[in-house]
Amino acid sequence: MNGREPGTISLYEAIGGAETIAKLVEAFYPKVQADPLIGPLFPDDIDPVMEKQKMFLTQFFGGPTLYSDKYGHPMMRARHLPFPITPERADAWLACMGRALEEIGLDDEWRAIVLERLKGPAYHFVNTP
């Protein structure tokens, strides 16, 4: 049971499923790595981070529960506590995501929906003034 009304599709399906998630993550992380505020928070070997992000976003947008199946409950706030996440860093993360969504050609309406959906977690991870 996916918690949706019969006949509706998930955000994951609506934006193009696994192919779109993969393109998004591949467009997103070079922007993150180049960002002076958030780039330093990420390891040089970004491949494992990208793989986890693909699995998480798949699940977060209503697709298969890839992340939980492999790593258990996401507990994303707890996983981000070791890193100083400021409101400015949350903004920078969302800006990188917005540029990545534009780069992969997601239309304006879906781009706005995806960014709105990601705002909650981005600001929930803030743990430093």
N, C-alpha and C positions, 0 to 999 in steps of 0.2 A: 504494500500500500504506500503510495507516494504523497498522500495528504492533499492531492489536488482534486478538483471536481472532475467527474468523468468528461472526457472530450476536451480537456484543456492540456496544454503542453507546458513544460517547465521553461524557465528562462534559458537554461542550458540548451534545450532543443530549439527554442526560438532564435537564438543567436547563431546556431550552426553546429552545436555539439563539440565533439572532440577536436575536429579540425580547427574550429575557431579558437578554442581554448589554447591549443598548441601555438597557433599563430600569435595570439595575444601575448602569451608568456614569452615567446621568442622576440617579440617587438618590445616588450616591457623592460626586460632586465638590462639590455644595453643602456636604456635611459636611466634606470636606477643606478647602475654602476657609474655613469657619468655625472650624476647629480652630486654636487658638493655637500649637501646636507645629509643625504641618506646613503650614498655610495659607500662611504667608509664603514657603515654598519654591516656590510655584506662581505662574505669571504671571497678571495680571489677565484677559487673554484666554484663558480656559480651553478654548475650543472646539477648538483644534488638539490639546491634550492629551487631551481626551475622545475625539476621533476616533482617535488613536493607541492609547488604552487599549482602545477597542472592538475594534480590529484585533488588538491583542496578546492580550487575554483570549480572543477567538475562537480564536486559534491555540493559546494556552496550554492551553485546556480541550479541545483535540482537534478543533476545527473547521477550516475552510479556513485556509490559511496566508497570510492577508491581510497581516499585518505584514511577514513576510519577503518576500512578493511585491513590496511597495512599498519597503521600507527595507533589505532584506538581513537578515542574521542579527541577531536582537534584541540580543545583547550588552548585556543590561540592567544588569549590574553596572557596566560601563564607562560606560554612558549616565548612570548615577546618580552617578558619582564627583565631578562638580562640586558636588554638593549635600551638606551635612553631615548624613548619615543616622546618627542615634544609635539605640540600642536603644529608647529612649522614643519616638522618631519612628516606628520600625517598629511599635511597639505601637499608637500613635495611628492609623497608617494601617490596621492590621488592625481596630481598633475601629470606625473609620468604615466599613470594608467590611462588618463584621458588622451594623452598624445599617442599612446600605443593603440588605443581603440580607434582613434582617427586614422592612424597609419594602416591598420588592417582593413579599413574601409567599412567598419560597422556604421550603419546609418545613424543619423542624429538622434532619432527617437530611441533606438536601442542603446546607443552610447549613453544617453542621459539616464536611462533606466539602470544600466549596469553601474554607472558611477554612483547613482543614488543608493543602490543596494550595497555598495562597498564603503560608503561614508560611515555607516554605523560602526563596522569593525575597525576601520582606520582610526577613528577618534576614540573608540573603546580601548585601543592599545596604548593610548597616551598615558605615560607613567612618570613624566618629568615635566616640570613647568617650562 
